[in-house]
Amino acid sequence: MTAILMSLAAGLLLAVLLLLWHWRRSHAAQAAVLRAREEHLTVALWGSGERFWDFDLARRGLHVLDCAEDERPTIGDGLSVTSRRMALPAVHPQDRRHVLRRLRAHLQGREPLFTSEHRVDLHGDAHWIWVRVRGRTVERDARGRPRRLAGTARDTTASRHADAERRIASEVLRSMSEAVAVLDHEMYFVAVNPAFTLITGYSDVEALGQPLSMLDSGRHDGLPGALREELLRRPQWQGNVWMTRRDGAEILCQVRHNGIGDLAGEFNFHVVVLSDITEQKRAEQELRYLANYDALTSLPNRSLLSDRLARAIVRARREGGYVAVLFLDLDRFKHVNDSLGHAVGDRVLRAAAERVQRSVGAQHTVARLGGDEFTVVLEALASPEEAEESARRVLEAFAEPLVVGEHGEITISPSIGISLFPGHANTPTDLIKHADTAMYQAKSAGRRTWQVYSAHMDESARRRATLSSLLRRVLERDELALVYQPRYSLHERRVVGVEALLRWRNPEFGLVPPDQFIPLAEDTGLILEIGEWVLKESCTVLRRWHDAGMDGLRMSVNVSAIQLLRGDLVATVARILAETGVDADLLELELTESAIMDNVTRSAEVLHACRALGVGLAVDDFGTGYSSLAYLKRLPLTTLKIDHEFVGDLAHDPDDEAITSTVITMGHSLSLLVVAEGVETAAQLHFLREHGCDEIQGHYIAAAMEQDACLAFLRQPALLPD
């Protein structure tokens, strides 16, 4: 019995042991499975970057399961799974409406999944991160209402920032004015931006897969080889390269290149940035041109002239010889601008520039300093006389009229000043200044001539500058006065009129001759104001003399070419006649022959209007200009005045006698009154009377007198001895 019991006990013990071993073995296997599952879950959580969440809608409880790297790893390489309960994180105010709308759509069965990407504050420190949430209902109550939601959440802050940066970079590339192209290691296009199409004409479809050489113009200025080889050889490079657009036009591009290398140092991609600088370079070239050349005539300007003159002086010092500067100013050019307009004036300047250059030769520099002033630099002269010979050729070049299109021909001439190195100055500035001074002396000498600089001219230039300054206040200071020279009728044997002559009495310089201040007044435009004063003063005196009993006396007043072409002469004369009450037929306007010939068309228009007022018109100094019978016939003249140069030698020079008698006959054939100026002897008077001259004027009758003395003279007996 005992044995049986012991046997049963041993069997029972063995069964217990077997059961225990089996249980232990099963538990170990289950633990291994659990460990494997936990490890797989951990790896999956870590690898996906997702967090698993479980949200109880009734209790508002959130359970989060995620993976983190722990300092004391439990599984894997320092990875552990954490499970925690936490409060529902705050949603950004701007995203709440969006999140609720998406959640309701799922809970109401309109969406199978709850998906949303929004900002949350996990720790309550106002540090907002972006999360992408995906989930669904995993449990419902007995009535079918959702009780639990479960799903995943991922932190997308970094990816959103990266996406934003990519979008910004993409938009920057799209909006760049420079063409940006990405090329592979063989220099074939793999990407281009829109500016590339604008600059090169190739669309992205046309460019992708094509080689960089499709833009090669064949002009490799500054490159040892083609652009492709240069960029492959030099990973970082920039420079200017001519390229060819799709339409065949060549453009100058600024190229910036960077190679993108890998860890092995191989450049698998290349970024090329192109900027079209064609217009910029053209503008720079134009600026450089304008800095050295005159835009109107294409001649060198003052800057380039100074440089060439300086070089010419250096060569002359080294090799010997002379350097001459010719300073040219076109006579009465302002009349052309004022009467015909600046467009015609510009054509005259271009024609004048061509004539000057032809006359001196292409080997010498002709420059335009501005306005109607030109300068010539003559190099390697053997003697100073060669400079004067060049000046003579320039004057001869202007003998023929300039052709200016529809306006026909215009006769214009220069006045020329000459200075020489080494005789007159050693620097470009002084040579130009001295030539300018000599030019003004040429104008004072009668224009259409040249003068060589001399030291005494500086004093004349200073005097001229001082007079020009004083002339601006001459009317204000009441320094102008008129004197009157009688005109005697050879037929009526009495004085029938007077000529008003302008005088300037300055406290510093005394009596300034008219041939000195009248040109200054014309150059500065003051002649308009002065001329109006002369007209009004003359008519006022004539009115006073008529009131004193000098009925029928005529008054002659000189009119400048500036007044004729620039001023409103007709309106001024009409107004003064009305203000003074002088009859128009008792006023005569005198104009020099050269003033009328400056612009015959404009002169004829104004003179016809003056004649329509009833005033007389006289051409003064006839025979010294370039007029002809054809021109005289077009003008409404009433009087022809013979210049005193022909009258002076009437009794001694057969040529002057022939010219004077011819002028008298010609004037009468045109029904003009003929007046001889400068009569000083009885022999001159006798010749003029014998040849039918109508009136005379000169010291033989009377010198110019102030108004009171002249009135006293007019009241004397009028007859002259035979």
C-alpha positions in Angstrom: 0.0 0.0 0.0 2.7 2.3 1.0 4.5 1.5 -2.2 1.4 2.3 -4.2 1.1 5.6 -2.5 4.7 6.4 -3.1 4.3 5.5 -6.7 1.3 7.8 -7.0 3.1 10.6 -5.3 6.1 10.2 -7.6 3.9 10.2 -10.7 2.0 13.2 -9.4 5.3 15.0 -8.7 6.5 14.1 -12.2 3.3 15.5 -13.7 3.6 18.7 -11.8 7.2 19.0 -12.8 6.3 18.4 -16.5 3.4 20.9 -16.2 5.8 23.5 -14.6 8.4 22.9 -17.3 5.8 23.2 -20.0 4.4 26.4 -18.4 7.8 27.9 -18.1 8.6 27.0 -21.6 5.3 28.5 -22.9 5.7 31.6 -20.8 9.3 32.2 -22.1 8.0 31.8 -25.7 5.2 34.2 -25.1 7.6 36.7 -23.5 9.9 36.3 -26.5 6.9 37.0 -28.8 6.0 40.0 -26.7 9.5 41.2 -26.8 9.6 40.8 -30.5 6.4 42.6 -30.9 7.5 45.4 -28.7 10.7 45.6 -30.6 8.9 45.7 -33.9 6.5 48.3 -32.6 9.4 50.4 -31.3 11.3 50.1 -34.6 8.1 50.9 -36.5 7.4 54.0 -34.3 11.0 55.2 -34.6 11.3 54.4 -38.2 8.0 56.1 -39.2 8.4 59.1 -37.0 4.8 58.7 -36.0 3.1 58.9 -32.6 0.2 56.6 -31.9 -2.6 58.2 -30.0 -5.9 57.0 -28.4 -8.5 59.5 -27.5 -11.5 58.8 -25.2 -14.3 61.1 -26.3 -16.3 60.7 -23.1 -13.5 61.2 -20.6 -11.5 63.6 -22.8 -8.5 61.5 -22.1 -5.5 61.2 -24.5 -3.2 58.3 -24.4 0.0 58.7 -26.5 2.5 56.0 -27.5 5.8 57.0 -29.1 9.4 56.1 -29.4 12.4 58.1 -28.1 16.1 57.6 -27.8 17.0 56.9 -24.2 20.3 57.5 -22.5 19.9 53.9 -21.1 18.7 51.8 -24.0 16.3 49.0 -23.2 16.0 47.5 -26.7 17.7 48.1 -30.0 20.2 50.9 -30.3 19.1 53.1 -27.4 15.4 53.0 -28.4 12.5 52.9 -26.0 8.7 53.1 -26.3 7.0 55.5 -24.0 3.3 55.4 -23.1 1.8 58.3 -21.3 -1.5 60.0 -20.7 -1.7 63.8 -21.3 -4.1 66.6 -21.7 -5.4 67.4 -25.1 -2.9 69.9 -26.6 -4.1 73.5 -27.4 -4.8 74.1 -31.1 -3.7 77.4 -32.6 -6.6 79.9 -32.7 -6.2 80.3 -36.5 -6.5 76.6 -37.0 -9.4 75.7 -34.6 -12.2 76.2 -37.0 -10.5 74.0 -39.6 -9.8 71.2 -37.1 -13.4 71.2 -35.7 -14.8 71.1 -39.2 -12.7 68.1 -40.2 -13.5 66.3 -36.9 -17.2 66.8 -37.2 -17.2 65.5 -40.8 -15.7 62.2 -39.6 -17.8 61.8 -36.5 -20.9 62.4 -38.5 -19.9 59.8 -41.0 -19.3 62.1 -43.9 -15.6 61.3 -44.0 -14.1 57.8 -43.4 -11.0 59.3 -41.8 -10.2 62.3 -39.6 -7.3 64.1 -41.2 -5.9 67.5 -40.4 -2.6 69.4 -40.5 -2.5 72.2 -37.9 -0.5 73.9 -35.2 -0.5 72.7 -31.6 1.2 73.8 -28.3 2.3 70.5 -26.6 3.8 72.0 -23.5 1.7 75.1 -22.9 4.7 77.4 -23.5 3.3 79.0 -26.7 5.8 77.1 -28.8 3.7 76.1 -31.8 4.6 73.1 -33.9 2.9 71.7 -37.0 1.4 68.2 -36.8 -0.3 66.0 -39.4 -3.0 63.9 -37.7 -4.8 60.9 -39.1 -7.3 58.7 -37.2 -10.7 57.0 -37.2 -13.3 55.8 -34.8 -12.3 52.5 -33.1 -15.1 52.1 -30.6 -18.8 53.1 -30.4 -21.4 52.9 -27.6 -24.6 50.9 -27.6 -26.3 53.6 -29.6 -23.6 53.6 -32.3 -22.1 56.9 -31.2 -18.2 57.2 -31.4 -16.5 56.6 -28.0 -12.9 56.3 -29.0 -10.7 57.6 -31.7 -7.2 56.3 -32.5 -4.6 57.1 -35.1 -1.2 58.6 -35.7 0.4 62.1 -35.5 3.6 63.3 -37.1 5.6 66.5 -36.4 5.7 68.2 -39.8 7.3 71.5 -38.7 10.6 70.8 -40.3 9.1 69.5 -43.5 6.8 72.5 -43.8 9.7 74.9 -43.3 11.6 73.0 -45.9 8.7 73.1 -48.3 8.3 76.9 -47.6 12.0 77.3 -48.3 11.7 75.3 -51.5 8.7 77.4 -52.6 10.5 80.6 -51.8 13.6 79.4 -53.7 11.4 78.4 -56.6 9.6 81.7 -56.6 12.9 83.6 -56.4 14.2 81.7 -59.4 11.0 82.4 -61.3 11.1 86.1 -60.5 14.8 86.6 -61.1 15.7 88.8 -64.0 18.8 86.7 -64.6 18.6 83.5 -66.5 19.4 80.5 -64.3 20.2 77.1 -65.8 21.3 73.8 -64.2 23.4 71.6 -66.4 24.7 68.1 -65.9 28.3 66.9 -65.9 28.4 67.0 -69.7 27.0 70.5 -69.8 23.5 69.6 -71.0 20.6 71.6 -69.7 18.5 69.9 -67.0 16.5 72.9 -65.7 16.0 76.5 -66.6 14.0 79.4 -65.1 11.5 81.7 -67.0 14.1 84.4 -67.3 16.2 82.0 -69.4 13.4 82.0 -72.0 13.1 85.8 -72.0 16.9 86.3 -72.4 17.8 83.5 -74.8 14.4 82.9 -76.6 14.6 79.2 -75.8 11.6 77.7 -73.9 12.3 75.1 -71.2 11.1 72.3 -73.5 13.5 73.5 -76.2 16.4 73.9 -73.9 16.2 70.7 -71.7 18.5 68.0 -73.0 20.4 70.4 -75.3 24.0 71.3 -74.9 25.3 74.6 -73.6 27.0 75.0 -77.0 23.6 75.9 -78.6 24.2 79.4 -77.2 27.8 79.7 -78.5 28.2 82.7 -80.8 31.7 81.7 -81.9 33.0 85.0 -80.4 35.2 84.0 -77.5 36.6 87.4 -76.6 38.7 87.0 -73.4 38.3 83.2 -73.4 41.2 80.9 -74.4 38.6 78.4 -75.8 34.9 77.7 -76.1 32.7 78.6 -73.1 31.8 74.9 -72.4 35.5 73.9 -72.1 36.2 76.9 -70.0 33.5 76.1 -67.5 34.4 72.5 -67.3 38.0 73.5 -66.6 37.1 76.1 -64.0 34.3 75.2 -61.6 34.0 78.8 -60.4 34.2 81.4 -63.1 32.6 84.7 -64.2 33.0 86.9 -67.2 31.4 88.5 -70.2 30.6 86.3 -73.2 28.8 86.9 -76.5 26.0 84.5 -77.0 23.4 83.8 -79.7 19.7 83.9 -79.1 17.2 81.6 -80.6 16.4 84.3 -83.3 20.1 84.5 -84.2 20.7 87.9 -82.5 23.9 88.2 -80.6 23.8 89.4 -77.0 26.5 90.1 -74.5 26.0 88.2 -71.3 27.6 88.4 -67.9 28.1 84.7 -67.0 28.5 83.4 -63.4 29.3 79.7 -63.0 29.5 77.4 -60.1 30.1 73.6 -60.2 28.3 71.5 -57.7 30.6 68.7 -56.5 29.9 65.4 -54.7 31.9 63.8 -51.8 34.4 62.4 -54.3 35.1 65.9 -55.8 33.3 65.2 -59.1 31.2 68.0 -60.5 28.0 66.3 -61.5 26.0 69.5 -61.9 26.7 73.1 -62.9 24.7 76.2 -62.2 25.1 79.0 -64.8 23.6 82.5 -64.2 23.3 84.7 -67.3 22.6 88.5 -67.4 21.9 90.3 -70.6 24.2 93.3 -70.5 24.0 94.2 -74.2 22.1 97.5 -73.6 24.2 98.3 -70.5 27.4 98.0 -72.5 25.9 100.0 -75.4 24.9 102.7 -72.9 28.4 102.7 -71.5 29.9 103.0 -74.9 27.5 105.9 -75.7 28.5 107.6 -72.5 32.2 107.1 -73.3 31.5 108.5 -76.8 29.6 111.5 -75.4 32.4 112.1 -72.9 34.8 112.6 -75.8 32.7 113.5 -78.9 30.1 116.1 -79.8 26.8 114.3 -80.4 25.7 116.8 -83.2 28.7 116.9 -85.4 30.6 113.7 -84.3 33.7 115.9 -83.8 35.9 115.6 -80.7 34.6 117.7 -77.8 36.6 119.9 -75.4 37.8 117.0 -73.3 39.2 115.0 -76.2 40.6 118.2 -77.8 42.6 119.0 -74.6 44.0 115.5 -74.5 45.0 115.6 -78.2 46.4 119.1 -77.9 48.5 118.0 -74.8 49.9 115.1 -76.8 50.7 117.3 -79.8 52.6 119.7 -77.5 54.6 116.8 -76.0 55.5 115.6 -79.5 56.5 119.1 -80.6 58.8 119.4 -77.6 60.4 116.1 -78.5 60.5 116.4 -82.3 60.5 120.1 -82.9 58.1 122.1 -85.1 55.0 124.1 -84.3 51.5 123.4 -83.0 48.8 125.8 -84.0 45.3 126.3 -82.5 42.6 127.8 -84.7 39.6 129.1 -82.8 36.6 129.6 -85.1 33.3 131.3 -84.4 30.6 131.5 -87.1 29.6 135.1 -87.8 26.0 136.0 -86.9 25.0 132.3 -86.4 22.4 133.4 -83.8 20.4 134.9 -86.6 20.1 131.5 -88.3 18.8 129.9 -85.1 16.4 132.7 -84.3 15.0 133.1 -87.7 15.0 129.6 -89.2 14.9 127.5 -86.0 17.4 125.3 -84.2 16.8 122.4 -86.5 18.2 124.4 -89.5 20.9 125.7 -87.2 22.0 122.2 -86.4 22.2 121.3 -90.1 24.3 124.5 -90.6 26.7 123.4 -87.8 27.0 119.9 -89.3 27.7 121.3 -92.8 30.2 123.8 -91.3 32.0 121.0 -89.4 32.4 119.0 -92.6 33.9 122.0 -94.5 36.4 122.8 -91.7 37.5 119.2 -91.6 37.9 119.0 -95.4 39.8 122.2 -95.5 42.5 121.3 -92.9 42.7 117.6 -93.7 41.9 114.4 -91.8 45.4 114.4 -90.2 44.5 117.4 -88.0 42.0 117.5 -85.2 38.8 119.6 -85.6 36.7 119.9 -82.4 33.4 121.5 -81.5 33.5 123.3 -78.1 29.8 124.1 -78.1 27.4 126.4 -79.9 28.9 127.7 -83.1 32.6 127.5 -81.8 35.1 125.1 -83.4 38.7 124.5 -82.7 41.4 123.1 -85.0 44.7 121.7 -83.8 47.4 121.7 -86.5 50.4 119.5 -85.7 54.0 119.2 -87.1 54.0 122.7 -88.8 57.3 123.7 -90.2 56.6 127.5 -89.8 53.9 129.7 -88.2 52.9 130.9 -91.7 51.4 127.4 -92.3 48.8 128.2 -89.7 47.7 131.3 -91.5 47.6 129.4 -94.8 45.2 126.9 -93.1 43.0 129.7 -91.9 42.9 131.1 -95.4 41.7 127.7 -96.8 39.0 127.5 -94.1 37.7 130.9 -95.1 37.8 129.9 -98.8 35.8 126.8 -97.9 32.9 129.0 -96.7 32.9 131.1 -99.8 30.1 129.0 -101.3 26.7 129.0 -99.5 25.8 126.1 -97.3 23.0 123.9 -98.5 20.5 123.2 -95.8 17.7 121.2 -97.5 14.3 122.8 -98.0 15.6 126.1 -96.7 18.0 126.4 -99.7 21.3 128.0 -99.3 22.7 130.0 -96.4 25.9 132.1 -96.6 27.9 132.1 -93.4 31.5 132.8 -92.6 33.8 132.2 -89.7 36.1 134.6 -87.8 39.3 132.8 -86.8 41.9 133.4 -84.1 45.3 131.7 -84.2 47.7 130.9 -81.3 51.0 129.0 -81.6 53.2 126.7 -79.6 55.8 127.5 -78.5 55.6 131.2 -79.3 52.4 132.1 -77.5 51.8 129.5 -74.8 53.0 126.1 -73.5 49.8 124.6 -72.2 46.5 123.5 -73.9 44.4 125.9 -71.8 46.5 128.9 -72.6 46.7 128.1 -76.3 42.9 127.8 -76.5 42.4 131.0 -74.5 44.8 133.0 -76.7 43.2 131.7 -79.9 39.8 132.7 -78.5 41.2 136.2 -77.8 42.5 136.5 -81.3 39.2 135.4 -82.7 37.4 138.3 -81.0 40.0 140.6 -82.6 39.1 139.1 -85.9 35.4 139.9 -85.3 36.3 143.4 -84.3 38.3 143.7 -87.5 35.1 143.2 -89.5 34.6 139.4 -89.3 35.4 136.9 -92.1 39.1 137.1 -91.4 41.7 135.8 -89.1 44.0 137.3 -86.5 47.2 135.9 -84.9 47.4 136.3 -81.2 49.7 139.0 -79.7 50.2 140.1 -76.1 48.3 143.4 -76.5 45.2 141.5 -77.4 44.8 140.5 -73.7 44.2 144.1 -72.8 41.6 144.3 -75.5 40.0 141.2 -74.3 39.8 142.5 -70.7 38.4 145.8 -72.0 35.8 143.9 -74.0 34.8 141.8 -71.0 34.5 145.0 -68.8 32.5 146.8 -71.5 30.2 143.8 -71.8 29.5 143.9 -68.1 29.0 147.6 -68.0 26.7 147.5 -71.0 24.1 145.5 -69.0 23.2 148.6 -66.9 23.7 151.2 -69.6 20.0 152.1 -69.8 19.6 152.0 -66.1 22.4 154.5 -65.6 21.2 156.7 -68.5 24.6 156.6 -70.3 23.2 156.3 -73.8 22.6 159.4 -76.0 21.7 160.1 -79.6 23.4 162.5 -82.0 21.9 163.6 -85.3 23.6 164.1 -88.7 21.7 166.1 -91.3 20.9 164.7 -94.8 21.0 167.3 -97.7 18.9 167.0 -100.8 20.9 168.0 -103.9 17.7 168.6 -105.9 15.9 170.7 -103.3 19.1 172.3 -102.0 18.1 171.9 -98.3 18.3 169.6 -95.4 15.4 167.1 -95.6 16.2 164.7 -92.8 18.6 163.5 -90.2 20.2 160.2 -89.2 20.1 159.3 -85.5 23.4 157.9 -84.3 23.9 156.1 -81.0 26.6 157.1 -78.5 27.7 155.7 -75.2 29.4 157.9 -72.6 30.8 155.8 -69.8 32.2 157.4 -66.6 35.2 155.0 -66.7 36.0 154.7 -70.4 34.6 158.0 -71.7 33.1 157.9 -75.2 32.9 154.3 -76.3 33.0 154.0 -80.1 29.9 152.3 -81.6 32.0 149.7 -83.4 33.1 148.4 -80.0 29.8 148.3 -78.1 27.3 147.5 -80.8 28.8 144.1 -81.5 28.8 143.4 -77.8 25.1 144.4 -77.5 24.3 142.1 -80.4 26.2 139.1 -78.9 24.5 139.5 -75.5 21.0 140.2 -77.0 20.9 143.6 -75.3 20.6 145.2 -78.7 16.8 144.5 -78.6 16.3 146.6 -75.5 18.8 149.3 -76.7 17.3 149.3 -80.2 13.8 149.9 -78.8 15.1 152.8 -76.7 16.8 154.3 -79.8 13.6 154.1 -81.8 11.5 155.7 -79.1 14.0 158.4 -78.4 14.4 159.3 -82.1 10.6 159.5 -82.6 10.2 161.6 -79.5 12.8 164.1 -80.6 11.3 164.2 -84.1 7.9 164.9 -82.6 9.4 167.7 -80.6 11.1 169.2 -83.7 7.9 169.0 -85.7 6.2 170.9 -82.8 9.0 173.5 -83.1 8.2 174.1 -86.8 10.4 171.5 -88.6 7.5 170.0 -90.6 8.3 167.4 -93.1 11.7 166.5 -91.6 12.5 162.8 -91.9 14.3 160.7 -89.2 16.5 157.7 -90.2 17.2 155.1 -87.4 19.6 152.2 -87.7 18.2 148.8 -87.0 20.4 145.8 -86.0 20.1 142.4 -87.7 19.1 141.0 -84.3 16.1 143.3 -84.2 15.2 142.3 -87.7 15.3 138.6 -87.2 14.7 138.0 -83.5 12.7 140.9 -82.2 9.1 141.9 -82.9 10.2 144.8 -85.0 6.9 145.5 -86.7 4.9 145.6 -83.5 7.5 147.8 -81.8 7.6 150.3 -84.6 3.8 150.5 -84.7 3.5 151.0 -81.0 6.2 153.8 -80.9 4.7 155.6 -83.8 1.3 155.5 -82.0 2.8 156.7 -78.7 4.8 159.6 -80.2 2.3 160.7 -82.8 4.9 160.6 -85.6 3.7 160.0 -89.2 5.0 156.7 -90.5 6.3 158.2 -93.8 8.6 160.5 -91.8 10.5 157.5 -90.2 13.1 155.5 -92.1 14.7 152.3 -90.9 18.3 151.7 -92.0 19.7 148.2 -92.2 23.1 147.2 -93.3 23.4 145.1 -96.5 25.0 142.2 -94.5 22.1 142.2 -91.9 19.5 141.8 -94.7 21.5 139.1 -96.5 21.8 136.9 -93.4 18.4 135.6 -94.1 16.8 137.1 -97.1 13.5 135.2 -96.7 12.9 136.3 -93.1 14.2 139.8 -93.8 11.8 140.2 -96.8 8.9 139.1 -94.6 9.6 141.6 -91.8 10.5 144.5 -94.2 7.3 144.0 -96.2 5.3 144.3 -92.9 7.3 147.4 -91.9 6.7 148.9 -95.3 3.0 148.2 -94.9 3.0 150.5 -91.9 4.3 153.3 -94.2 7.8 153.7 -92.9 10.8 154.0 -95.3 13.4 151.3 -95.6 17.1 152.0 -96.5 19.9 149.7 -97.2 23.1 151.1 -95.6 26.7 150.6 -96.6 25.6 149.3 -100.0 28.4 147.6 -102.0 30.3 146.1 -99.1 28.2 142.9 -98.8 27.1 140.2 -101.1 23.7 141.3 -102.3 22.6 141.3 -105.9 19.9 142.9 -108.0 17.8 139.8 -107.7 17.7 140.1 -103.9 17.1 143.9 -104.0 14.2 143.4 -106.3 12.5 141.1 -103.7 12.8 143.7 -100.9 10.5 146.7 -100.4 13.4 149.2 -100.1 12.9 152.9 -100.6 16.5 154.2 -100.2 20.0 153.1 -101.2 23.0 154.5 -99.3 26.4 154.4 -101.0 29.1 153.4 -98.5 31.7 156.1 -97.7 34.5 153.9 -98.8 33.5 154.5 -102.5 32.8 158.2 -101.9 36.2 159.0 -100.2 38.3 158.8 -103.5 35.7 160.0 -106.0 38.0 162.7 -107.3 41.1 160.5 -107.5 40.2 156.8 -108.1 38.5 155.9 -111.4 37.4 152.6 -110.0 35.5 154.3 -107.2 34.0 156.8 -109.6 32.8 153.9 -111.9 31.3 152.0 -109.0 29.6 155.0 -107.5 28.0 156.1 -110.8 26.9 152.5 -111.5 25.3 152.3 -108.1 23.4 155.6 -108.7 22.1 154.4 -112.0 21.2 151.0 -110.6 19.4 152.6 -107.6 17.4 154.9 -109.9 16.5 151.9 -112.2 14.9 150.3 -109.1 13.1 153.6 -108.2 15.2 154.0 -105.1 16.3 157.2 -103.5 20.2 157.3 -103.6 22.1 158.8 -100.7 25.9 159.1 -100.6 27.6 158.9 -97.2 30.9 160.4 -96.1 30.9 163.5 -98.3 33.7 165.8 -97.1 34.8 167.9 -100.1 33.3 170.1 -102.8 34.8 167.8 -105.5 32.9 164.9 -104.1 29.7 167.0 -104.0 30.2 168.1 -107.6 30.7 164.5 -108.9 27.6 163.2 -107.1 25.5 166.1 -108.3 26.7 165.6 -111.9 25.8 161.9 -111.7 22.3 162.4 -110.3 22.8 161.4 -106.7 19.7 162.5 -104.7 21.0 163.2 -101.2 24.3 163.5 -99.5 25.5 163.1 -95.9 28.8 163.9 -94.4 31.0 166.5 -92.7 30.8 168.8 -95.8 27.2 169.4 -94.7 27.6 168.9 -91.0 29.0 166.5 -88.4 26.7 164.7 -86.0 25.3 167.0 -83.4 23.3 166.7 -80.2 19.6 167.5 -80.6 19.7 171.2 -79.5 22.7 172.0 -81.7 21.0 170.1 -84.6 17.8 172.0 -84.2 19.7 175.3 -84.3 21.4 174.1 -87.5 18.1 173.1 -89.1 16.8 176.6 -88.6 19.7 178.2 -90.6 19.5 178.9 -94.3 19.6 175.6 -96.3 21.5 176.6 -99.4 25.1 175.5 -100.0 27.5 177.3 -102.3 28.0 175.8 -105.7 
